[in-house]
Amino acid sequence: MMELDEQGRPIPPLSGDEAVTLLGFLDHQRATLAWKCSGLDAAGLRSTVGASTMTLGGLLKHLAFAEDWWFSRRLHGHAPAPPWNAVDWGADVDWDWNSAAGDTPEQLLALWQDSVARSRSLTAEALADGGLEHPARRPQSDGQVPSLRWILCHVIEEYARHNGHADLLRESVDGLTGS
C-alpha cells in the first residue's frame, strides 16, 4: 500500500527497484501539481505573478502536452492526438500556455488527468517490453535515442521545475504554501 503525505500525495518509496523509485517520484511530482491547482476557479487558474504571464492553468495544459509529447509521441511514436493535432505550432509556439485562458478549470484538469492516465499506461507497456532501457521510437533532432529511464528522469525534472512556479502562483492566489 502506498503511503500518503499530509496533502494526500504519494510518498516516493525509500526502497525499491529503479523503476518503482522513478515512478514514485514522478507520481509525487504529478500530485504536487494537482494539489497546487486544486480548488481554484477560472480566475485563480489565470492569476499571474509579477511580469510573468505564466498561470496555473497554463501549467496544467503545458504539462498535459509534455506528458503526451514524451510518452505517446517520443516513446511510442504515436501521431499527435487531440487537441495537439489541431494546433498550428508555427503560428504560436506557446499555444499550450496561451490557450489555457480560454479553457474552464474542468477542461484543464480533465486534459491533464487524461494525459497522465495515458502516460501511465504507455509507461507500463514500455516497462513490460524492455524495461527502463526501452528505446524511444522517435529520436531526438540530433539522432540520439533516449531510453525510458532518460524520459522518466526528464519528465520528473520538468514537473519539479514547474512545481516551483506553481508554489509562487498558488501563494499569490490565496496564500497556500508548502512543498
Helices and strands as residue ranges (DSSP letters): H 18-37, H 42-46, H 56-67, I 68-75, G 84-86, H 95-99, G 100-102, H 105-128, G 131-133, H 148-174
